[in-house]
C-alpha cells in the first residue's frame, strides 16, 4: 500500500533562458509530540513566538525553510520547504535537535513546564507532502 509520502509533492521550475537551472521545491507538513505527550506548553499562545523562532532559527542549518504552524500544549505542527538535497528524515531529526536545544535553553518556566531529562521531543513524527 502506498502512502502520500511515497510520492512527494514537488514543484519544478525551469528558467527558459537557462535549461540547466532547475529548482525543485518540496513542501511538507510535519507533526510530533512532546515526550510522553506531557503538557509542556501550558500557554501555547504565549509560547508561540519563542517556539516559532526556534524552528525558524534552524532553517539555515538544515538548508530549508521551517515555520511553526500550530503549537499545542503537547505537540507541534511544522511547515517545511526543502530543495530535496537531504531526506525529510534527516531534516526532521535535525530540526527537532536544534529546536529542542533552543527552546530548553531560552524558555522561561511560564512558557515551558518542567522537562524531565534532556528530551523535549518524542523520537517519532508524522510527515505528509503538501502542494
Backbone atoms as SQL, in Angstrom:
CREATE TABLE atoms (id INTEGER PRIMARY KEY, chain TEXT, resi INTEGER, resn TEXT, atom TEXT, x REAL, y REAL, z REAL);
INSERT INTO atoms VALUES
  (1, 'A', 1, 'UNK', 'N', 0.841, -1.186, 0.000),
  (2, 'A', 1, 'UNK', 'CA', 0.000, 0.000, 0.000),
  (3, 'A', 1, 'UNK', 'C', 0.884, 1.245, 0.000),
  (4, 'A', 2, 'UNK', 'N', 0.585, 2.190, -0.840),
  (5, 'A', 2, 'UNK', 'CA', 1.376, 3.410, -0.944),
  (6, 'A', 2, 'UNK', 'C', 0.808, 4.484, -0.031),
  (7, 'A', 3, 'UNK', 'N', 1.699, 5.271, 0.556),
  (8, 'A', 3, 'UNK', 'CA', 1.320, 6.406, 1.390),
  (9, 'A', 3, 'UNK', 'C', 1.576, 7.686, 0.636),
  (10, 'A', 4, 'UNK', 'N', 1.022, 8.787, 1.128),
  (11, 'A', 4, 'UNK', 'CA', 1.245, 10.087, 0.498),
  (12, 'A', 4, 'UNK', 'C', 2.724, 10.419, 0.395),
  (13, 'A', 5, 'UNK', 'N', 3.524, 10.039, 1.399),
  (14, 'A', 5, 'UNK', 'CA', 4.934, 10.409, 1.393),
  (15, 'A', 5, 'UNK', 'C', 5.753, 9.582, 0.403),
  (16, 'A', 6, 'UNK', 'N', 5.142, 8.521, -0.218),
  (17, 'A', 6, 'UNK', 'CA', 5.860, 7.743, -1.214),
  (18, 'A', 6, 'UNK', 'C', 6.018, 8.507, -2.528),
  (19, 'A', 7, 'UNK', 'N', 5.126, 9.431, -2.793),
  (20, 'A', 7, 'UNK', 'CA', 5.184, 10.242, -3.998),
  (21, 'A', 7, 'UNK', 'C', 5.169, 11.706, -3.596),
  (22, 'A', 8, 'UNK', 'N', 6.350, 12.282, -3.374),
  (23, 'A', 8, 'UNK', 'CA', 6.405, 13.659, -2.863),
  (24, 'A', 8, 'UNK', 'C', 5.737, 14.664, -3.795),
  (25, 'A', 9, 'UNK', 'N', 5.042, 15.591, -3.194),
  (26, 'A', 9, 'UNK', 'CA', 4.519, 16.721, -3.939),
  (27, 'A', 9, 'UNK', 'C', 5.672, 17.674, -4.115),
  (28, 'A', 10, 'UNK', 'N', 5.939, 18.079, -5.332),
  (29, 'A', 10, 'UNK', 'CA', 7.057, 18.966, -5.562),
  (30, 'A', 10, 'UNK', 'C', 6.745, 19.890, -6.707),
  (31, 'A', 11, 'UNK', 'N', 7.499, 20.925, -6.754),
  (32, 'A', 11, 'UNK', 'CA', 7.351, 21.933, -7.791),
  (33, 'A', 11, 'UNK', 'C', 8.703, 22.050, -8.472),
  (34, 'A', 12, 'UNK', 'N', 8.698, 22.030, -9.786),
  (35, 'A', 12, 'UNK', 'CA', 9.932, 22.138, -10.547),
  (36, 'A', 12, 'UNK', 'C', 9.820, 23.365, -11.445),
  (37, 'A', 13, 'UNK', 'N', 10.803, 24.241, -11.371),
  (38, 'A', 13, 'UNK', 'CA', 10.806, 25.454, -12.170),
  (39, 'A', 13, 'UNK', 'C', 12.031, 25.416, -13.081),
  (40, 'A', 14, 'UNK', 'N', 11.808, 25.546, -14.362),
  (41, 'A', 14, 'UNK', 'CA', 12.909, 25.616, -15.309),
  (42, 'A', 14, 'UNK', 'C', 12.904, 27.014, -15.902),
  (43, 'A', 15, 'UNK', 'N', 14.019, 27.703, -15.784),
  (44, 'A', 15, 'UNK', 'CA', 14.123, 29.027, -16.379),
  (45, 'A', 15, 'UNK', 'C', 14.366, 28.849, -17.876),
  (46, 'A', 16, 'UNK', 'N', 13.578, 29.520, -18.701),
  (47, 'A', 16, 'UNK', 'CA', 13.665, 29.344, -20.143),
  (48, 'A', 16, 'UNK', 'C', 15.029, 29.735, -20.700),
  (49, 'A', 17, 'UNK', 'N', 15.665, 30.719, -20.134),
  (50, 'A', 17, 'UNK', 'CA', 16.962, 31.152, -20.641),
  (51, 'A', 17, 'UNK', 'C', 18.115, 30.286, -20.137),
  (52, 'A', 18, 'UNK', 'N', 17.874, 29.388, -19.189),
  (53, 'A', 18, 'UNK', 'CA', 18.912, 28.519, -18.662),
  (54, 'A', 18, 'UNK', 'C', 18.309, 27.160, -18.289),
  (55, 'A', 19, 'UNK', 'N', 18.219, 26.251, -19.271),
  (56, 'A', 19, 'UNK', 'CA', 17.561, 24.965, -19.001),
  (57, 'A', 19, 'UNK', 'C', 18.278, 24.114, -17.955),
  (58, 'A', 20, 'UNK', 'N', 19.552, 24.442, -17.645),
  (59, 'A', 20, 'UNK', 'CA', 20.266, 23.689, -16.617),
  (60, 'A', 20, 'UNK', 'C', 19.906, 24.140, -15.202),
  (61, 'A', 21, 'UNK', 'N', 19.232, 25.278, -15.095),
  (62, 'A', 21, 'UNK', 'CA', 18.860, 25.810, -13.782),
  (63, 'A', 21, 'UNK', 'C', 17.466, 25.311, -13.411),
  (64, 'A', 22, 'UNK', 'N', 17.423, 24.166, -12.808),
  (65, 'A', 22, 'UNK', 'CA', 16.164, 23.562, -12.375),
  (66, 'A', 22, 'UNK', 'C', 16.062, 23.731, -10.861),
  (67, 'A', 23, 'UNK', 'N', 14.937, 24.241, -10.408),
  (68, 'A', 23, 'UNK', 'CA', 14.707, 24.434, -8.978),
  (69, 'A', 23, 'UNK', 'C', 13.611, 23.473, -8.540),
  (70, 'A', 24, 'UNK', 'N', 13.912, 22.642, -7.569),
  (71, 'A', 24, 'UNK', 'CA', 12.929, 21.700, -7.034),
  (72, 'A', 24, 'UNK', 'C', 12.568, 22.152, -5.630),
  (73, 'A', 25, 'UNK', 'N', 11.274, 22.160, -5.351),
  (74, 'A', 25, 'UNK', 'CA', 10.788, 22.669, -4.075),
  (75, 'A', 25, 'UNK', 'C', 9.817, 21.654, -3.478),
  (76, 'A', 26, 'UNK', 'N', 10.238, 20.936, -2.441),
  (77, 'A', 26, 'UNK', 'CA', 9.370, 20.001, -1.737),
  (78, 'A', 26, 'UNK', 'C', 8.731, 20.732, -0.564),
  (79, 'A', 27, 'UNK', 'N', 7.461, 20.464, -0.323),
  (80, 'A', 27, 'UNK', 'CA', 6.753, 21.082, 0.799),
  (81, 'A', 27, 'UNK', 'C', 6.129, 19.991, 1.662),
  (82, 'A', 28, 'UNK', 'N', 6.360, 20.112, 2.973),
  (83, 'A', 28, 'UNK', 'CA', 5.905, 19.089, 3.906),
  (84, 'A', 28, 'UNK', 'C', 5.164, 19.701, 5.092),
  (85, 'A', 29, 'UNK', 'N', 4.259, 18.920, 5.622),
  (86, 'A', 29, 'UNK', 'CA', 3.638, 19.184, 6.920),
  (87, 'A', 29, 'UNK', 'C', 4.157, 18.095, 7.839),
  (88, 'A', 30, 'UNK', 'N', 4.778, 18.500, 8.948),
  (89, 'A', 30, 'UNK', 'CA', 5.286, 17.553, 9.938),
  (90, 'A', 30, 'UNK', 'C', 4.587, 17.810, 11.267),
  (91, 'A', 31, 'UNK', 'N', 4.495, 16.779, 12.067),
  (92, 'A', 31, 'UNK', 'CA', 3.948, 16.924, 13.423),
  (93, 'A', 31, 'UNK', 'C', 4.653, 15.924, 14.329),
  (94, 'A', 32, 'UNK', 'N', 4.890, 16.336, 15.559),
  (95, 'A', 32, 'UNK', 'CA', 5.439, 15.419, 16.547),
  (96, 'A', 32, 'UNK', 'C', 5.022, 15.859, 17.935),
  (97, 'A', 33, 'UNK', 'N', 5.143, 14.916, 18.855),
  (98, 'A', 33, 'UNK', 'CA', 4.699, 15.122, 20.235),
  (99, 'A', 33, 'UNK', 'C', 5.852, 15.507, 21.143),
  (100, 'A', 34, 'UNK', 'N', 5.485, 16.110, 22.254),
  (101, 'A', 34, 'UNK', 'CA', 6.393, 16.258, 23.374),
  (102, 'A', 34, 'UNK', 'C', 6.531, 14.858, 23.983),
  (103, 'A', 35, 'UNK', 'N', 7.697, 14.540, 24.537),
  (104, 'A', 35, 'UNK', 'CA', 7.916, 13.226, 25.146),
  (105, 'A', 35, 'UNK', 'C', 6.784, 12.913, 26.124),
  (106, 'A', 36, 'UNK', 'N', 6.240, 11.717, 26.023),
  (107, 'A', 36, 'UNK', 'CA', 5.149, 11.218, 26.872),
  (108, 'A', 36, 'UNK', 'C', 3.881, 12.068, 26.765),
  (109, 'A', 37, 'UNK', 'N', 3.772, 12.858, 25.702),
  (110, 'A', 37, 'UNK', 'CA', 2.610, 13.743, 25.470),
  (111, 'A', 37, 'UNK', 'C', 2.301, 14.604, 26.694),
  (112, 'A', 38, 'UNK', 'N', 3.337, 14.927, 27.461),
  (113, 'A', 38, 'UNK', 'CA', 3.103, 15.775, 28.634),
  (114, 'A', 38, 'UNK', 'C', 2.801, 17.202, 28.167),
  (115, 'A', 39, 'UNK', 'N', 2.050, 17.898, 28.928),
  (116, 'A', 39, 'UNK', 'CA', 1.648, 19.262, 28.605),
  (117, 'A', 39, 'UNK', 'C', 2.798, 20.219, 28.947),
  (118, 'A', 40, 'UNK', 'N', 3.726, 20.385, 28.020),
  (119, 'A', 40, 'UNK', 'CA', 4.922, 21.189, 28.286),
  (120, 'A', 40, 'UNK', 'C', 4.737, 22.665, 27.963),
  (121, 'A', 41, 'UNK', 'N', 3.741, 22.995, 27.155),
  (122, 'A', 41, 'UNK', 'CA', 3.472, 24.397, 26.822),
  (123, 'A', 41, 'UNK', 'C', 2.101, 24.766, 27.378),
  (124, 'A', 42, 'UNK', 'N', 2.034, 25.157, 28.659),
  (125, 'A', 42, 'UNK', 'CA', 0.748, 25.405, 29.309),
  (126, 'A', 42, 'UNK', 'C', -0.032, 26.555, 28.680),
  (127, 'A', 43, 'UNK', 'N', 0.655, 27.502, 28.088),
  (128, 'A', 43, 'UNK', 'CA', 0.003, 28.634, 27.430),
  (129, 'A', 43, 'UNK', 'C', 0.577, 28.759, 26.021),
  (130, 'A', 44, 'UNK', 'N', 0.077, 27.942, 25.075),
  (131, 'A', 44, 'UNK', 'CA', 0.643, 27.916, 23.726),
  (132, 'A', 44, 'UNK', 'C', 0.665, 29.285, 23.035),
  (133, 'A', 45, 'UNK', 'N', -0.353, 30.109, 23.277),
  (134, 'A', 45, 'UNK', 'CA', -0.371, 31.427, 22.630),
  (135, 'A', 45, 'UNK', 'C', 0.807, 32.282, 23.079),
  (136, 'A', 46, 'UNK', 'N', 1.145, 32.196, 24.347),
  (137, 'A', 46, 'UNK', 'CA', 2.271, 32.956, 24.890),
  (138, 'A', 46, 'UNK', 'C', 3.610, 32.426, 24.387),
  (139, 'A', 47, 'UNK', 'N', 3.702, 31.125, 24.201),
  (140, 'A', 47, 'UNK', 'CA', 4.963, 30.496, 23.822),
  (141, 'A', 47, 'UNK', 'C', 5.164, 30.416, 22.308),
  (142, 'A', 48, 'UNK', 'N', 4.131, 30.724, 21.528),
  (143, 'A', 48, 'UNK', 'CA', 4.191, 30.512, 20.081),
  (144, 'A', 48, 'UNK', 'C', 5.391, 31.205, 19.433),
  (145, 'A', 49, 'UNK', 'N', 5.594, 32.483, 19.703),
  (146, 'A', 49, 'UNK', 'CA', 6.685, 33.223, 19.052),
  (147, 'A', 49, 'UNK', 'C', 8.049, 32.653, 19.416),
  (148, 'A', 50, 'UNK', 'N', 8.243, 32.307, 20.662),
  (149, 'A', 50, 'UNK', 'CA', 9.514, 31.740, 21.093),
  (150, 'A', 50, 'UNK', 'C', 9.783, 30.407, 20.394),
  (151, 'A', 51, 'UNK', 'N', 8.771, 29.552, 20.308),
  (152, 'A', 51, 'UNK', 'CA', 8.928, 28.252, 19.660),
  (153, 'A', 51, 'UNK', 'C', 9.098, 28.427, 18.150),
  (154, 'A', 52, 'UNK', 'N', 8.328, 29.328, 17.545),
  (155, 'A', 52, 'UNK', 'CA', 8.475, 29.583, 16.111),
  (156, 'A', 52, 'UNK', 'C', 9.882, 30.098, 15.792),
  (157, 'A', 53, 'UNK', 'N', 10.413, 30.980, 16.637),
  (158, 'A', 53, 'UNK', 'CA', 11.780, 31.480, 16.432),
  (159, 'A', 53, 'UNK', 'C', 12.793, 30.335, 16.475),
  (160, 'A', 54, 'UNK', 'N', 12.565, 29.374, 17.350),
  (161, 'A', 54, 'UNK', 'CA', 13.467, 28.222, 17.443),
  (162, 'A', 54, 'UNK', 'C', 13.426, 27.403, 16.151),
  (163, 'A', 55, 'UNK', 'N', 12.220, 27.196, 15.602),
  (164, 'A', 55, 'UNK', 'CA', 12.110, 26.455, 14.347),
  (165, 'A', 55, 'UNK', 'C', 12.694, 27.249, 13.187),
  (166, 'A', 56, 'UNK', 'N', 12.335, 28.514, 13.090),
  (167, 'A', 56, 'UNK', 'CA', 12.848, 29.349, 12.007),
  (168, 'A', 56, 'UNK', 'C', 14.370, 29.452, 12.091),
  (169, 'A', 57, 'UNK', 'N', 14.890, 29.518, 13.309),
  (170, 'A', 57, 'UNK', 'CA', 16.330, 29.591, 13.503),
  (171, 'A', 57, 'UNK', 'C', 17.070, 28.360, 13.008),
  (172, 'A', 58, 'UNK', 'N', 16.382, 27.240, 12.914),
  (173, 'A', 58, 'UNK', 'CA', 17.017, 26.022, 12.407),
  (174, 'A', 58, 'UNK', 'C', 17.012, 25.958, 10.883),
  (175, 'A', 59, 'UNK', 'N', 16.309, 26.877, 10.235),
  (176, 'A', 59, 'UNK', 'CA', 16.170, 26.849, 8.769),
  (177, 'A', 59, 'UNK', 'C', 17.500, 26.794, 8.044),
  (178, 'A', 60, 'UNK', 'N', 18.390, 27.721, 8.339),
  (179, 'A', 60, 'UNK', 'CA', 19.654, 27.775, 7.604),
  (180, 'A', 60, 'UNK', 'C', 20.530, 26.559, 7.903),
  (181, 'A', 61, 'UNK', 'N', 20.481, 26.054, 9.113),
  (182, 'A', 61, 'UNK', 'CA', 21.296, 24.888, 9.471),
  (183, 'A', 61, 'UNK', 'C', 20.872, 23.629, 8.735),
  (184, 'A', 62, 'UNK', 'N', 19.587, 23.498, 8.456),
  (185, 'A', 62, 'UNK', 'CA', 19.102, 22.303, 7.752),
  (186, 'A', 62, 'UNK', 'C', 18.942, 22.545, 6.256),
  (187, 'A', 63, 'UNK', 'N', 19.218, 23.766, 5.806),
  (188, 'A', 63, 'UNK', 'CA', 19.140, 24.081, 4.378),
  (189, 'A', 63, 'UNK', 'C', 17.724, 24.121, 3.850),
  (190, 'A', 64, 'UNK', 'N', 16.785, 24.505, 4.685),
  (191, 'A', 64, 'UNK', 'CA', 15.374, 24.522, 4.328),
  (192, 'A', 64, 'UNK', 'C', 14.690, 25.701, 5.008),
  (193, 'A', 65, 'UNK', 'N', 13.423, 25.918, 4.649),
  (194, 'A', 65, 'UNK', 'CA', 12.606, 26.913, 5.336),
  (195, 'A', 65, 'UNK', 'C', 11.720, 26.159, 6.314),
  (196, 'A', 66, 'UNK', 'N', 11.734, 26.566, 7.583),
  (197, 'A', 66, 'UNK', 'CA', 10.973, 25.888, 8.630),
  (198, 'A', 66, 'UNK', 'C', 10.139, 26.924, 9.375),
  (199, 'A', 67, 'UNK', 'N', 8.853, 26.616, 9.572),
  (200, 'A', 67, 'UNK', 'CA', 7.978, 27.527, 10.296),
  (201, 'A', 67, 'UNK', 'C', 6.976, 26.730, 11.122),
  (202, 'A', 68, 'UNK', 'N', 6.678, 27.234, 12.305),
  (203, 'A', 68, 'UNK', 'CA', 5.689, 26.606, 13.170),
  (204, 'A', 68, 'UNK', 'C', 4.288, 26.940, 12.669),
  (205, 'A', 69, 'UNK', 'N', 3.475, 25.914, 12.458),
  (206, 'A', 69, 'UNK', 'CA', 2.081, 26.122, 12.049),
  (207, 'A', 69, 'UNK', 'C', 1.141, 26.184, 13.244),
  (208, 'A', 70, 'UNK', 'N', 1.349, 25.265, 14.197),
  (209, 'A', 70, 'UNK', 'CA', 0.438, 25.151, 15.337),
  (210, 'A', 70, 'UNK', 'C', 1.207, 24.644, 16.539),
  (211, 'A', 71, 'UNK', 'N', 0.989, 25.263, 17.664),
  (212, 'A', 71, 'UNK', 'CA', 1.589, 24.823, 18.923),
  (213, 'A', 71, 'UNK', 'C', 0.478, 24.457, 19.883),
  (214, 'A', 72, 'UNK', 'N', 0.461, 23.209, 20.290),
  (215, 'A', 72, 'UNK', 'CA', -0.482, 22.731, 21.302),
  (216, 'A', 72, 'UNK', 'C', 0.319, 22.474, 22.578),
  (217, 'A', 73, 'UNK', 'N', -0.352, 22.290, 23.699),
  (218, 'A', 73, 'UNK', 'CA', 0.388, 22.026, 24.937),
  (219, 'A', 73, 'UNK', 'C', 1.316, 20.805, 24.851),
  (220, 'A', 74, 'UNK', 'N', 0.958, 19.809, 24.013),
  (221, 'A', 74, 'UNK', 'CA', 1.728, 18.564, 23.987),
  (222, 'A', 74, 'UNK', 'C', 2.252, 18.148, 22.611),
  (223, 'A', 75, 'UNK', 'N', 2.091, 18.973, 21.582),
  (224, 'A', 75, 'UNK', 'CA', 2.612, 18.629, 20.257),
  (225, 'A', 75, 'UNK', 'C', 2.725, 19.870, 19.379),
  (226, 'A', 76, 'UNK', 'N', 3.416, 19.709, 18.234),
  (227, 'A', 76, 'UNK', 'CA', 3.604, 20.809, 17.293),
  (228, 'A', 76, 'UNK', 'C', 3.274, 20.349, 15.875),
  (229, 'A', 77, 'UNK', 'N', 2.909, 21.318, 15.035),
  (230, 'A', 77, 'UNK', 'CA', 2.766, 21.111, 13.600),
  (231, 'A', 77, 'UNK', 'C', 3.702, 22.101, 12.926),
  (232, 'A', 78, 'UNK', 'N', 4.486, 21.607, 11.983),
  (233, 'A', 78, 'UNK', 'CA', 5.544, 22.396, 11.370),
  (234, 'A', 78, 'UNK', 'C', 5.414, 22.349, 9.856),
  (235, 'A', 79, 'UNK', 'N', 5.682, 23.500, 9.211),
  (236, 'A', 79, 'UNK', 'CA', 5.731, 23.600, 7.750),
  (237, 'A', 79, 'UNK', 'C', 7.194, 23.588, 7.334),
  (238, 'A', 80, 'UNK', 'N', 7.513, 22.822, 6.293),
  (239, 'A', 80, 'UNK', 'CA', 8.881, 22.688, 5.828),
  (240, 'A', 80, 'UNK', 'C', 8.929, 22.787, 4.308),
  (241, 'A', 81, 'UNK', 'N', 9.828, 23.604, 3.795),
  (242, 'A', 81, 'UNK', 'CA', 10.146, 23.638, 2.368),
  (243, 'A', 81, 'UNK', 'C', 11.573, 23.173, 2.218),
  (244, 'A', 82, 'UNK', 'N', 11.809, 22.259, 1.278),
  (245, 'A', 82, 'UNK', 'CA', 13.134, 21.703, 1.093),
  (246, 'A', 82, 'UNK', 'C', 13.468, 21.632, -0.393),
  (247, 'A', 83, 'UNK', 'N', 14.767, 21.713, -0.699),
  (248, 'A', 83, 'UNK', 'CA', 15.209, 21.582, -2.086),
  (249, 'A', 83, 'UNK', 'C', 15.460, 20.129, -2.470),
  (250, 'A', 84, 'UNK', 'N', 15.271, 19.215, -1.554),
  (251, 'A', 84, 'UNK', 'CA', 15.428, 17.800, -1.845),
  (252, 'A', 84, 'UNK', 'C', 16.844, 17.273, -1.697),
  (253, 'A', 85, 'UNK', 'N', 17.777, 18.119, -1.302),
  (254, 'A', 85, 'UNK', 'CA', 19.166, 17.669, -1.136),
  (255, 'A', 85, 'UNK', 'C', 19.310, 16.684, 0.025),
  (256, 'A', 86, 'UNK', 'N', 18.523, 16.880, 1.078),
  (257, 'A', 86, 'UNK', 'CA', 18.537, 15.979, 2.231),
  (258, 'A', 86, 'UNK', 'C', 17.183, 15.294, 2.321),
  (259, 'A', 87, 'UNK', 'N', 17.176, 14.100, 2.874),
  (260, 'A', 87, 'UNK', 'CA', 15.908, 13.396, 3.059),
  (261, 'A', 87, 'UNK', 'C', 15.099, 14.084, 4.152),
  (262, 'A', 88, 'UNK', 'N', 13.792, 13.911, 4.107),
  (263, 'A', 88, 'UNK', 'CA', 12.928, 14.513, 5.121),
  (264, 'A', 88, 'UNK', 'C', 13.239, 13.915, 6.491),
  (265, 'A', 89, 'UNK', 'N', 13.686, 12.672, 6.553),
  (266, 'A', 89, 'UNK', 'CA', 14.065, 12.035, 7.817),
  (267, 'A', 89, 'UNK', 'C', 15.233, 12.778, 8.468),
  (268, 'A', 90, 'UNK', 'N', 16.257, 13.057, 7.700),
  (269, 'A', 90, 'UNK', 'CA', 17.431, 13.764, 8.227),
  (270, 'A', 90, 'UNK', 'C', 17.049, 15.175, 8.654),
  (271, 'A', 91, 'UNK', 'N', 16.266, 15.864, 7.822),
  (272, 'A', 91, 'UNK', 'CA', 15.856, 17.235, 8.142),
  (273, 'A', 91, 'UNK', 'C', 15.013, 17.267, 9.413),
  (274, 'A', 92, 'UNK', 'N', 14.047, 16.348, 9.527),
  (275, 'A', 92, 'UNK', 'CA', 13.171, 16.320, 10.711),
  (276, 'A', 92, 'UNK', 'C', 13.987, 16.110, 11.983),
  (277, 'A', 93, 'UNK', 'N', 14.931, 15.183, 11.957),
  (278, 'A', 93, 'UNK', 'CA', 15.741, 14.925, 13.149),
  (279, 'A', 93, 'UNK', 'C', 16.616, 16.127, 13.496),
  (280, 'A', 94, 'UNK', 'N', 17.161, 16.808, 12.482),
  (281, 'A', 94, 'UNK', 'CA', 17.970, 18.000, 12.738),
  (282, 'A', 94, 'UNK', 'C', 17.124, 19.138, 13.311),
  (283, 'A', 95, 'UNK', 'N', 15.930, 19.329, 12.742),
  (284, 'A', 95, 'UNK', 'CA', 15.031, 20.378, 13.248),
  (285, 'A', 95, 'UNK', 'C', 14.679, 20.106, 14.704),
  (286, 'A', 96, 'UNK', 'N', 14.353, 18.863, 15.012),
  (287, 'A', 96, 'UNK', 'CA', 13.992, 18.516, 16.383),
  (288, 'A', 96, 'UNK', 'C', 15.156, 18.765, 17.339),
  (289, 'A', 97, 'UNK', 'N', 16.360, 18.372, 16.937),
  (290, 'A', 97, 'UNK', 'CA', 17.537, 18.544, 17.796),
  (291, 'A', 97, 'UNK', 'C', 17.831, 20.026, 18.021),
  (292, 'A', 98, 'UNK', 'N', 17.848, 20.809, 16.938),
  (293, 'A', 98, 'UNK', 'CA', 18.182, 22.233, 17.052),
  (294, 'A', 98, 'UNK', 'C', 17.112, 23.016, 17.805),
  (295, 'A', 99, 'UNK', 'N', 15.848, 22.751, 17.511),
  (296, 'A', 99, 'UNK', 'CA', 14.769, 23.487, 18.181),
  (297, 'A', 99, 'UNK', 'C', 14.694, 23.115, 19.657),
  (298, 'A', 100, 'UNK', 'N', 14.907, 21.857, 19.964),
  (299, 'A', 100, 'UNK', 'CA', 14.888, 21.410, 21.359),
  (300, 'A', 100, 'UNK', 'C', 15.951, 22.147, 22.168),
  (301, 'A', 101, 'UNK', 'N', 17.133, 22.239, 21.623),
  (302, 'A', 101, 'UNK', 'CA', 18.224, 22.928, 22.300),
  (303, 'A', 101, 'UNK', 'C', 17.892, 24.401, 22.518),
  (304, 'A', 102, 'UNK', 'N', 17.355, 25.034, 21.494),
  (305, 'A', 102, 'UNK', 'CA', 16.995, 26.453, 21.584),
  (306, 'A', 102, 'UNK', 'C', 15.869, 26.696, 22.582),
  (307, 'A', 103, 'UNK', 'N', 14.840, 25.860, 22.528),
  (308, 'A', 103, 'UNK', 'CA', 13.681, 26.035, 23.411),
  (309, 'A', 103, 'UNK', 'C', 14.064, 25.787, 24.871),
  (310, 'A', 104, 'UNK', 'N', 14.779, 24.694, 25.125),
  (311, 'A', 104, 'UNK', 'CA', 15.161, 24.381, 26.500),
  (312, 'A', 104, 'UNK', 'C', 16.139, 25.400, 27.061),
  (313, 'A', 105, 'UNK', 'N', 16.948, 26.008, 26.198),
  (314, 'A', 105, 'UNK', 'CA', 17.912, 26.998, 26.644),
  (315, 'A', 105, 'UNK', 'C', 17.325, 28.371, 26.878),
  (316, 'A', 106, 'UNK', 'N', 16.196, 28.675, 26.236),
  (317, 'A', 106, 'UNK', 'CA', 15.673, 30.031, 26.321),
  (318, 'A', 106, 'UNK', 'C', 14.289, 30.193, 26.904),
  (319, 'A', 107, 'UNK', 'N', 13.642, 29.098, 27.264),
  (320, 'A', 107, 'UNK', 'CA', 12.266, 29.190, 27.751),
  (321, 'A', 107, 'UNK', 'C', 12.205, 29.509, 29.230),
  (322, 'A', 108, 'UNK', 'N', 11.271, 30.353, 29.571),
  (323, 'A', 108, 'UNK', 'CA', 11.030, 30.618, 30.992),
  (324, 'A', 108, 'UNK', 'C', 10.070, 29.556, 31.521),
  (325, 'A', 109, 'UNK', 'N', 9.986, 29.433, 32.824),
  (326, 'A', 109, 'UNK', 'CA', 9.068, 28.465, 33.436),
  (327, 'A', 109, 'UNK', 'C', 7.612, 28.761, 33.088),
  (328, 'A', 110, 'UNK', 'N', 7.298, 30.028, 32.801),
  (329, 'A', 110, 'UNK', 'CA', 5.925, 30.378, 32.437),
  (330, 'A', 110, 'UNK', 'C', 5.554, 29.802, 31.074),
  (331, 'A', 111, 'UNK', 'N', 6.543, 29.669, 30.186),
  (332, 'A', 111, 'UNK', 'CA', 6.265, 29.183, 28.838),
  (333, 'A', 111, 'UNK', 'C', 6.413, 27.681, 28.702),
  (334, 'A', 112, 'UNK', 'N', 7.223, 27.078, 29.541),
  (335, 'A', 112, 'UNK', 'CA', 7.537, 25.664, 29.388),
  (336, 'A', 112, 'UNK', 'C', 7.494, 24.976, 30.743),
  (337, 'A', 113, 'UNK', 'N', 6.587, 24.008, 30.879),
  (338, 'A', 113, 'UNK', 'CA', 6.546, 23.230, 32.115),
  (339, 'A', 113, 'UNK', 'C', 7.840, 22.446, 32.251),
  (340, 'A', 114, 'UNK', 'N', 8.167, 22.078, 33.465),
  (341, 'A', 114, 'UNK', 'CA', 9.411, 21.350, 33.736),
  (342, 'A', 114, 'UNK', 'C', 9.542, 20.133, 32.828),
  (343, 'A', 115, 'UNK', 'N', 10.734, 19.949, 32.318),
  (344, 'A', 115, 'UNK', 'CA', 11.035, 18.841, 31.416),
  (345, 'A', 115, 'UNK', 'C', 11.941, 17.869, 32.148),
  (346, 'A', 116, 'UNK', 'N', 11.556, 16.590, 32.140),
  (347, 'A', 116, 'UNK', 'CA', 12.385, 15.562, 32.778),
  (348, 'A', 116, 'UNK', 'C', 13.524, 15.190, 31.827),
  (349, 'A', 117, 'UNK', 'N', 14.741, 15.223, 32.303),
  (350, 'A', 117, 'UNK', 'CA', 15.879, 14.860, 31.464),
  (351, 'A', 117, 'UNK', 'C', 16.178, 15.936, 30.442),
  (352, 'A', 118, 'UNK', 'N', 16.778, 15.538, 29.347),
  (353, 'A', 118, 'UNK', 'CA', 17.191, 16.487, 28.320),
  (354, 'A', 118, 'UNK', 'C', 16.314, 16.453, 27.084),
  (355, 'A', 119, 'UNK', 'N', 15.307, 15.614, 27.056),
  (356, 'A', 119, 'UNK', 'CA', 14.486, 15.456, 25.854),
  (357, 'A', 119, 'UNK', 'C', 13.190, 16.240, 25.951),
  (358, 'A', 120, 'UNK', 'N', 12.907, 16.975, 24.909),
  (359, 'A', 120, 'UNK', 'CA', 11.635, 17.668, 24.786),
  (360, 'A', 120, 'UNK', 'C', 10.743, 16.930, 23.796),
  (361, 'A', 121, 'UNK', 'N', 11.312, 16.582, 22.625),
  (362, 'A', 121, 'UNK', 'CA', 10.530, 15.983, 21.543),
  (363, 'A', 121, 'UNK', 'C', 10.612, 14.460, 21.558),
  (364, 'A', 122, 'UNK', 'N', 9.496, 13.840, 21.238),
  (365, 'A', 122, 'UNK', 'CA', 9.438, 12.397, 21.035),
  (366, 'A', 122, 'UNK', 'C', 10.251, 12.046, 19.790),
  (367, 'A', 123, 'UNK', 'N', 10.731, 10.825, 19.690),
  (368, 'A', 123, 'UNK', 'CA', 11.537, 10.422, 18.535),
  (369, 'A', 123, 'UNK', 'C', 10.695, 10.257, 17.265),
  (370, 'A', 124, 'UNK', 'N', 9.445, 9.856, 17.412),
  (371, 'A', 124, 'UNK', 'CA', 8.571, 9.630, 16.262),
  (372, 'A', 124, 'UNK', 'C', 8.037, 10.948, 15.719),
  (373, 'A', 125, 'UNK', 'N', 7.604, 10.929, 14.469),
  (374, 'A', 125, 'UNK', 'CA', 6.984, 12.102, 13.865),
  (375, 'A', 125, 'UNK', 'C', 6.076, 11.671, 12.726),
  (376, 'A', 126, 'UNK', 'N', 5.185, 12.545, 12.341),
  (377, 'A', 126, 'UNK', 'CA', 4.280, 12.357, 11.205),
  (378, 'A', 126, 'UNK', 'C', 4.749, 13.290, 10.104),
  (379, 'A', 127, 'UNK', 'N', 4.691, 12.835, 8.861),
  (380, 'A', 127, 'UNK', 'CA', 5.029, 13.705, 7.726),
  (381, 'A', 127, 'UNK', 'C', 4.081, 13.418, 6.572),
  (382, 'A', 128, 'UNK', 'N', 3.689, 14.469, 5.886),
  (383, 'A', 128, 'UNK', 'CA', 2.928, 14.332, 4.642),
  (384, 'A', 128, 'UNK', 'C', 3.377, 15.447, 3.702),
  (385, 'A', 129, 'UNK', 'N', 3.291, 15.169, 2.417),
  (386, 'A', 129, 'UNK', 'CA', 3.620, 16.204, 1.446),
  (387, 'A', 129, 'UNK', 'C', 2.378, 17.053, 1.223),
  (388, 'A', 130, 'UNK', 'N', 2.613, 18.315, 0.951),
  (389, 'A', 130, 'UNK', 'CA', 1.506, 19.229, 0.651),
  (390, 'A', 130, 'UNK', 'C', 1.848, 19.977, -0.622),
  (391, 'A', 131, 'UNK', 'N', 0.825, 20.399, -1.338),
  (392, 'A', 131, 'UNK', 'CA', 1.085, 21.026, -2.632),
  (393, 'A', 131, 'UNK', 'C', 0.888, 22.482, -2.687);
